[in-house]
Amino acid sequence: MINWNGDNYAVIQMPHTQTGKGIVYLVVSGTVNFVDSDKMNSLTINGEDYTDQYSTVMPDPVDGKKSFIIYDGERSQSSFNIEGTNDWSQPSMAVSHTSLYGLYNRPGYPFTRTEFYGQRPESHRKYQFECSGQL
């Protein structure tokens, strides 16, 4: 289970078919090729409506790869299909910084830490610190 926006979503793998009445929270991770739904009260993916339609156009994924799906089947004939390529890998993270030895022995020496999350530059974070000589 993955909690998103206060709801628990069941982790599923693609391809996946959901049928029947009721409300079900699902999450996939990876590249979605298409979704198809029929006889639904509603079907939302990352907050966008996909009720009773076939689509190859998906909303932007959450956290780079996740699609959060709320299935609300109207009757026993309700159905939803999703196909794509699964990718549950975690974003890579690299951390670089000056050595703590240099920090400890040289007050005023800059300490730089850069964290890389995924491949988008806007997800990279760079922190600049300066040592006061007090560790």
C-alpha positions in Angstrom: 0.0 0.0 0.0 1.1 3.6 -0.7 -0.6 6.5 1.0 -1.2 9.5 -1.2 -3.4 12.5 -0.4 -4.7 10.6 2.7 -5.9 7.5 0.9 -4.3 4.0 0.8 -3.6 2.8 -2.8 -3.0 -0.9 -3.6 0.2 -1.4 -5.6 -0.5 -3.2 -8.9 1.5 -4.3 -11.9 0.7 -3.6 -15.6 -1.1 -5.0 -17.5 -4.0 -5.0 -15.0 -7.8 -5.4 -15.4 -10.3 -4.3 -12.7 -13.9 -5.4 -12.9 -17.1 -5.1 -10.8 -18.9 -2.6 -8.5 -17.2 -0.5 -5.9 -14.5 2.0 -5.2 -10.9 0.8 -5.4 -7.7 2.8 -5.0 -4.8 1.6 -7.2 -1.3 2.8 -8.1 1.1 1.8 -10.9 4.6 3.0 -11.5 6.2 3.2 -14.9 5.1 4.2 -18.4 1.4 3.8 -19.1 0.7 3.0 -22.8 -3.1 3.2 -22.5 -6.2 3.0 -20.3 -9.7 1.8 -21.2 -12.8 2.0 -19.0 -16.4 1.1 -19.5 -19.7 1.4 -17.5 -18.0 3.4 -14.7 -19.3 5.9 -12.2 -15.9 7.5 -12.4 -12.3 6.7 -13.1 -9.6 9.3 -12.2 -5.9 9.1 -12.8 -3.8 11.6 -10.8 -6.9 13.7 -10.4 -7.9 13.7 -14.1 -11.1 12.2 -15.4 -10.9 9.0 -17.6 -14.5 7.8 -17.2 -15.8 5.5 -19.9 -13.0 6.2 -22.4 -10.0 4.8 -24.1 -6.9 7.0 -23.9 -3.2 6.9 -24.7 -2.6 10.4 -23.3 -1.8 10.3 -19.6 -1.6 13.0 -17.0 1.8 13.9 -15.6 3.0 11.2 -13.2 3.5 11.8 -9.5 7.1 11.5 -8.2 8.3 11.0 -11.8 6.6 7.6 -12.5 3.4 7.0 -10.4 -0.2 7.0 -11.6 -2.8 7.0 -8.8 -6.1 5.6 -9.9 -9.5 5.8 -8.3 -11.8 3.2 -9.8 -15.5 3.6 -9.0 -17.4 0.8 -10.7 -21.1 1.4 -11.3 -22.2 -2.2 -11.7 -20.8 -5.8 -12.0 -20.1 -5.1 -15.8 -17.8 -2.1 -15.0 -14.3 -2.6 -16.2 -10.9 -0.8 -16.4 -7.8 -1.9 -18.2 -4.3 -0.4 -18.0 -1.3 -1.5 -20.0 2.3 -0.3 -19.9 5.8 -0.9 -18.7 6.4 -1.3 -14.9 9.2 0.6 -13.2 9.3 0.6 -9.4 12.9 1.5 -9.2 13.8 4.3 -6.8 15.4 7.6 -8.1 19.1 7.6 -7.9 20.7 9.8 -5.3 24.3 11.0 -5.4 25.8 13.1 -2.6 29.1 15.0 -2.9 30.7 17.2 -0.2 34.1 18.3 1.0 35.7 16.1 3.6 34.7 16.5 7.2 38.5 16.5 8.0 38.8 19.7 5.9 35.9 21.2 7.7 37.1 20.4 11.1 40.6 21.8 10.5 39.8 24.9 8.5 37.2 27.3 9.9 35.5 29.2 7.1 36.1 26.4 4.6 33.0 25.9 2.5 30.9 22.8 2.7 28.9 22.0 -0.4 26.4 19.2 -0.6 24.6 18.4 -3.8 21.7 15.9 -3.9 20.5 14.5 -7.3 17.0 13.1 -7.4 16.1 11.6 -10.7 17.1 13.2 -14.0 15.3 16.6 -13.9 17.6 19.5 -13.0 14.8 21.1 -10.9 14.8 18.1 -8.6 18.5 18.6 -7.8 19.3 20.4 -4.5 22.5 22.2 -3.6 23.3 23.4 -0.1 26.2 25.7 0.8 27.5 25.8 4.3 30.5 27.5 6.0 32.3 25.9 8.9 32.7 28.1 12.0 35.3 25.9 13.6 32.8 24.7 16.1 31.8 21.1 15.5 
